[in-house]
Amino acid sequence: MTKVVTVKRRALAASEARADTLRSGFAASGTLVANLISSPGSGKTTLLEATVRGLDGELTMAVIEGDVATENDADRIRALGVPAHQILTGGACHLDARQVEAGIKDGGLPEVDILFIENVGNLICPTTYDLGEDFKVVLLSVTEGDDKPVKYPAIFARAEVAVITKSDLLPHVPFDLDSVKSQIASLNPNGAVLVTSSLNGEGLDGWLDLLRARLAAKRRTPG
Amino acid sequence: MTKVVTVKRRALAASEARADTLRSGFAASGTLVANLISSPGSGKTTLLEATVRGLDGELTMAVIEGDVATENDADRIRALGVPAHQILTGGACHLDARQVEAGIKDGGLPEVDILFIENVGNLICPTTYDLGEDFKVVLLSVTEGDDKPVKYPAIFARAEVAVITKSDLLPHVPFDLDSVKSQIASLNPNGAVLVTSSLNGEGLDGWLDLLRARLAAKRRTPG
């Protein structure tokens, strides 16, 4: 067991060094980088589609998609005219900095205002992997149940932004929004919580404003 | 990297030996064991609650719950009068055979007709871990989207039973049931697909009949 832990620690240290290199590059280009994490089917790609539509013509964007299999998600983004690169992990349950570094090169992604990294659909594994991002975003759909933040505390504690998705389904599911907000607040007192629906547009303005504000703040801060 | 692979392979071999021991014990006691796997919030615990209610007085049952954090799920099962043991994995994204073995002892679980193992909410990591079960059940809620089987092919290929959950929400979400059935059929030609709602009861009779039939078949088959 000790051997496993040592090997894992070494791999993690190498990955962290790579993440630092990525972060320096993003600072130099003034690119805001968001790392999106959630269960499968919480609506990461759909939120990105709505984001791309909302910021089209105002900011330049690119997307790195992480999936176990299929190019489907990258295809959905490309269909909107935004460059996207699909990373296929085979069986792995998260992206790492090495894959993101290679993905930017292999995908020939241009320098942009905002780079979105859509992690593999998983509420656990991606939590501890630094991809050089400015902040992590955790998504939770109202259909997943209102007990999830305390059941998956690590990601809700680390993500600076929590986006509750599919709010249009609130009338049809048992979901105590106040309880979820209070669970997240207890895990992450400084985190932002947004309630959104990519279907009817609720809350999307707040999400776009958050991105604009974080990009402006990054560019005000000397590298 | 080779070192990591070697260490992992050794750990997996040890885990497989433990799973075989567990399987022999379950064969001796005539216990049917189902390993439930899905994303967080697909409705595993809710299906188990409905199952316990449906088979109450007819068959004896016990549940092992796997979660990163909280005793919530075991508490929900115990509230229905069925013995349950909660395994907390800390950060780990799946259960292993050692934890199940220890859980049965530590939880003082009695010999029963059916033991349900509710794995950690994760559509990737639990796929390759044998827990000594008779079969894996993968759950997919209609709110997660109809692209999931091909995006997470390994678990849909391995699970002998796929349960589509939350069918009561079909009128409110874009979900092509025929496409999902055909994706699953292509990954797993011999698998069973059930469409259910734990809320309005749709399809639950079929699920209970499947459990009855598998238990009867197991007891007909010599050790």
Contacts between the chains, C-beta under 8 A, distances in Angstrom:
chain1	res1	chain2	res2	distance
A	3	B	3	7.9
A	3	B	7	5.6
A	4	B	7	5.1
A	4	B	8	7.6
A	4	B	11	6.9
A	7	B	3	5.6
A	7	B	4	5.0
A	7	B	7	6.2
A	8	B	4	7.6
A	11	B	4	6.9
A	39	B	39	4.4
A	39	B	40	4.7
A	39	B	41	6.4
A	39	B	121	7.1
A	39	B	123	8.0
A	39	B	144	7.8
A	40	B	39	4.7
A	40	B	123	5.3
A	40	B	144	5.9
A	40	B	145	7.9
A	40	B	148	5.8
A	40	B	151	7.1
A	40	B	152	6.5
A	41	B	39	6.3
A	41	B	141	7.5
A	41	B	143	6.7
A	41	B	144	2.7
A	41	B	145	4.7
A	41	B	148	6.2
A	67	B	151	5.9
A	68	B	124	6.2
A	68	B	151	6.5
A	68	B	152	5.9
A	68	B	153	7.5
A	68	B	154	7.4
A	69	B	150	6.6
A	69	B	151	5.8
A	69	B	152	7.3
A	69	B	153	5.4
A	70	B	147	7.6
A	70	B	150	5.5
A	70	B	151	5.3
A	72	B	147	5.8
A	72	B	150	7.7
A	72	B	151	6.7
A	91	B	124	6.9
A	91	B	127	7.7
A	91	B	128	7.7
A	91	B	154	6.5
A	92	B	124	8.0
A	93	B	93	6.3
A	93	B	122	7.2
A	93	B	124	4.3
A	93	B	125	5.4
A	120	B	124	7.2
A	121	B	39	7.1
A	121	B	123	6.7
A	121	B	124	8.0
A	121	B	151	7.4
A	121	B	152	7.5
A	122	B	93	7.2
A	122	B	122	6.3
A	122	B	123	7.5
A	122	B	124	6.1
A	122	B	125	7.9
A	123	B	39	8.0
A	123	B	40	5.3
A	123	B	121	6.7
A	123	B	122	7.5
A	124	B	68	6.3
A	124	B	91	6.9
A	124	B	92	8.0
A	124	B	93	4.3
A	124	B	120	7.2
A	124	B	122	6.0
A	124	B	125	7.6
A	125	B	93	5.4
A	125	B	122	7.9
A	125	B	124	7.6
A	125	B	125	7.0
A	127	B	91	7.7
A	128	B	91	7.8
A	141	B	41	7.5
A	141	B	143	6.6
A	143	B	41	6.7
A	143	B	141	6.6
A	143	B	143	3.7
A	143	B	144	8.0
A	143	B	166	7.0
A	143	B	169	7.0
A	144	B	39	7.8
A	144	B	40	5.9
A	144	B	41	2.7
A	144	B	143	8.0
A	145	B	40	7.9
A	145	B	41	4.7
A	147	B	70	7.6
A	147	B	72	5.8
A	148	B	40	5.8
A	148	B	41	6.2
A	150	B	69	6.6
A	150	B	70	5.5
A	150	B	72	7.7
A	151	B	40	7.1
A	151	B	67	5.9
A	151	B	68	6.6
A	151	B	69	5.8
A	151	B	70	5.3
A	151	B	72	6.7
A	151	B	121	7.4
A	152	B	40	6.4
A	152	B	68	5.9
A	152	B	69	7.3
A	152	B	121	7.5
A	153	B	68	7.5
A	153	B	69	5.4
A	154	B	68	7.4
A	154	B	91	6.5
A	166	B	143	7.0
A	168	B	172	8.0
A	169	B	143	7.0
A	169	B	169	7.1
A	169	B	172	6.0
A	169	B	173	7.3
A	172	B	168	7.9
A	172	B	169	6.0
A	172	B	172	5.4
A	173	B	169	7.2
